[in-house]
């Protein structure tokens, strides 16, 4: 019981920290030029593609845990990543 309370406090502290960082990032983003924003998006997309194998491995673990919790097929489908999604992010193919 005490471990759960501690974990809950850790999550709350993490969320507070992430929220504060997001506010700061939003201010910086509001002042950034279009070229800077585009470069940041391209770098983020490249990093996602670079980390593909690790992301897929983590997703398999998440899916296994979700199945053990008996989540619905619809939720499992939303959670699932595969060889086709979302790796086109940031590419010309994904722009319509």
N, C-alpha and C positions, 0 to 999 in steps of 0.2 A: 504494500500500500504506500509506504513511504517512497519507494522507488518511482512509483507512478506519479506522485506529487512532484518529485524532483524533476522527472522527465517533462511534466506539464509546464513547470517553471522554465526549464531549458527551452522548450518550444516557444513559450511566450516571449522570452528574452530574445531568441533568434528572430522571431517575427517582428518584434519592436525594432531590432537592429536593421533588419532588411527594409522595413518601412521607412526608417530615417534615411537610409542610404538611397532609397528610391526617390525620396523627396529631393535630396541633393542632386541626384542624377537628372531628375526632371528639370531642375533649374539650369543645369549645365546644358542639357539638350535643347532647351528653349533658346539659348543664346548661340548654339552651334550653327554653322553654315550648312547649306544643303550638301556641299561636297564632303564636309566632315561627317555628317550623318550617313551619307552613302558609303563612305569609307568604313565607318564603324559597323554598318550592317553587313558589308561585304566581308569584313574580318570575322564577324560573328558567324556568318554562314560558312566560311572556310573552316573555322574551328569546329563547328558542328560536323562537317563532312570528315574532318581529320579524326575526330573522336568517334566515328561511326561504330567501330567494332565494340568499343567500351559501352557506348550507349545501347547497342543491341543486346549486349550481355546483361546489362542492368535491367533492360526491359524484359528479358526472359525471366529474370528473377522476380520482377514485379508481377508479371503475368502468373507465375507459379503461386505467389502469395495471394493474388486475387482469386485464383481458382480455389485455393484452400479456404478462402472466406466465402466461397460460393457466390461470387458476384455474377450478375446476369450476363448473358451472351452479348448483349448490346454494350454493356460497360467494358467487357473484355475486348470487344472489337475496337472501342474508342481508345483503349489503353495500348493496344498492340501496334508495334512498329514492325516493319518488314523490309525487304530489300527495295521496295518502291516508295515507301513513305517514311520520313519527310525529306529525303536526301536531295530533292530538287530545290530545296529552299535557297533563295538567293541566286538561282541560275536563271538564264534567259527563258528556259522551258517553263518555269513556274510563273512567269509574268504573262498576264493576259490583257 
